[in-house]
Amino acid sequence: MASFLNLFWRNDKGRWDRSYAEGHWGFLDSIEQGPRHRVIADLLRAREDAASSVLDVGCGTGALVPHLPDNVSRYVGIDLSSEAIRICRGRKDGHGDRTFMATSFDDYAPVESFEVIVFNEMLYYYPMRRIPEVIARARGLLTPGTGSIIVSIHERSLKKRAVWRRLRACMVPTESTTAVDPGTGNAWRIERYDVPGTTGGAADVEHVLQSSAESMRFLRSGDPADPGDTSPSKE
Ligand SMILES: C[S@@+](CC[C@H](N)C(=O)[O-])C[C@H]1O[C@@H](n2cnc3c(N)ncnc32)[C@H](O)[C@@H]1O
């Protein structure tokens, strides 16, 4: 039911702010959502680099923060909603260098690069046609040579096939795993992509966009039309 209602979700700041203020997204921090955060944490831990920096795009209330492994020395959580970021800043858990910023990913222009960029239950809020551009942008923010992108998508998301197909057109997954909450039956597919990144220059981003546009031409037809925005089911 929640998935159906979420078909009509409009991805604007005001709507996110209101729904966070009314407590609708409190469940993101619940025990039942833990399995996906733990899988992401395991993928981060497996990198073994002592100085991992992580950008969490659409971090919401910061539910990933208490799960972050020790090798993450720098974490930046950004979110469109200033209300979500206010909740993040009030968190007492987590350790190390944690920064939260209210901004759209589209406007985010950091000076430093990141080892890992996480899209945890957020990518399907973008119109499907924009996914190659969003990934190209993320690659431009990664440390050249060693960067990874991690994506989590709820198995009941009505957009999941469209999202995965577009991601496949841009990158090859290094690892694909499923997180399941046995109590509710909720399941999430989580993929890690080790990508070379780009130098962040306009020419590089253009190159990634061109390659993904070429790959898209080879995709079979039957990709579902953009059915509207969905968000994780609360069931
Ligand atoms: C379903 S919540 C997921 C929150 C968190 N990642 C989690 O797993 O608990 C999706 C979040 O993405 C954020 N969001 C949507 N579009 C965004 C954008 N373009 N830039 C930054 N954040 C965005 C929303 O404000 C919302 O907080």
The ligand as a Gaussian input file, in Angstrom:
#p B3LYP/6-31G(d) Opt

LIG

0 1
 C       13.954000       7.588000       1.417000
 S       15.013000       8.829000       1.975000
 C       16.446000       7.824000       2.352000
 C       17.262000       8.418000       3.453000
 C       18.525000       7.647000       3.857000
 N       19.446000       7.492000       2.746000
 C       18.190000       6.295000       4.446000
 O       18.438000       5.302000       3.767000
 O       17.711000       6.237000       5.571000
 C       15.529000       9.692000       0.490000
 C       16.232000      10.996000       0.794000
 O       16.780000      11.521000      -0.412000
 C       16.726000      12.934000      -0.319000
 N       16.880000      13.492000      -1.675000
 C       16.038000      13.354000      -2.725000
 N       16.541000      13.980000      -3.811000
 C       17.730000      14.527000      -3.438000
 C       18.715000      15.295000      -4.100000
 N       18.588000      15.615000      -5.392000
 N       19.819000      15.675000      -3.423000
 C       19.962000      15.338000      -2.097000
 N       19.050000      14.616000      -1.415000
 C       17.952000      14.207000      -2.072000
 C       15.384000      13.215000       0.339000
 O       15.331000      14.488000       0.927000
 C       15.327000      12.076000       1.353000
 O       15.809000      12.494000       2.609000

